[in-house]
């Protein structure tokens, strides 16, 4: 199978022995092929990290849009077994990628990417979608309670699970009868019924773990605040965005913004991907102005 570069070279070579008109057409084809190959190579890989009570399929609508625009996309499974281990796993995924990376996290996934990207010079932009964005040493349960507005705690149910070492721990999930109201308000009930049935529980220890070093202190970031979020208080999302000096938009959306508002989520990711932050040597952005509101 010919690579784009080889195809371009072969086409150009054929042009040398063809008629002038054919040679011109072949040369133009070779130029277009080379340009397309260069453009694809210049685009960063987009890595999408889901949060608790979800899985990689929650990004489906965003993935389709990004792929249509020519981006290579990876949506790895977040283990949801504890912040240090989850962050280490996602960090290991990042190390398998060549070239620049735009790293995106939703909900608890925001905490994971903040730790996983630390020290990785390939990560050129962080994108937070209705996310937890802790500073180093913060505990997620304490951070989540910093502002009123979340209805998550009252909607949770706990079950035991056995760890690899044989000990028992506790995992959390959202009660099916509360899933739509708290996690996905406004999304069709037929869809949220499936989401509730397929949700992945998170180890309760994840909300007691202390966050590691925060990558957002050295990597430019973009934030989407979901103004109808009942899982993470919108006021907390705004506080985190200000603290991280993040480019911020506010969208009329529930917590699962990538399902309810995939166009807005995709546009924000593309903005980050197309910014100067994805070029080598980019410097950290300064303080951002007021968030842009999207109805």
Number of C-alpha atoms within 10 A of each C-alpha: 5 8 9 16 16 14 16 23 17 14 20 20 15 14 21 14 10 13 10 11 10 14 18 15 16 21 20 16 17 23 16 13 19 18 15 15 15 13 11 14 14 14 19 25 22 24 25 26 26 28 27 22 21 23 21 16 16 21 22 13 17 23 24 14 15 17 12 10 11 12 20 17 18 17 18 17 17 24 20 26 19 17 27 16 16 22 25 16 17 22 19 12 14 21 11 8 14 10 16 22 25 25 29 27 25 29 24 28 27 25 27 34 31 29 26 28 28 19 14 14 14 21 25 29 30 28 31 32 28 33 29 27 34 26 23 14 12 17 18 23 16 11 17 21 14 13 15 13 17 18 17 19 13 11 18 15 13 15 12 12 13 11 11 7 6 8 8 11 14 16 21 20 22 24 16 18 11 17 22 21 20 24 26 26 20 14 18 11 13 8 12 19 14 11 21 21 13 13 17 20 22 23 23 20 18 23 19 15 16 18 23 21 18 23 25 26 15 17 24 26 26 23 31 31 31 28 23 21 26 20 24 30 27 25 18 23 28 22 15 21 27 18 15 26 21 26 24 24 21 21 21 16 25 28 26 26 28 22 20 19 18 19 15 21 24 19 14 21 27 16 14 24 25 15 14 16 22 22 16 12 10 14 13 16 16 11 13 14 11 11 18 13 13 13 9
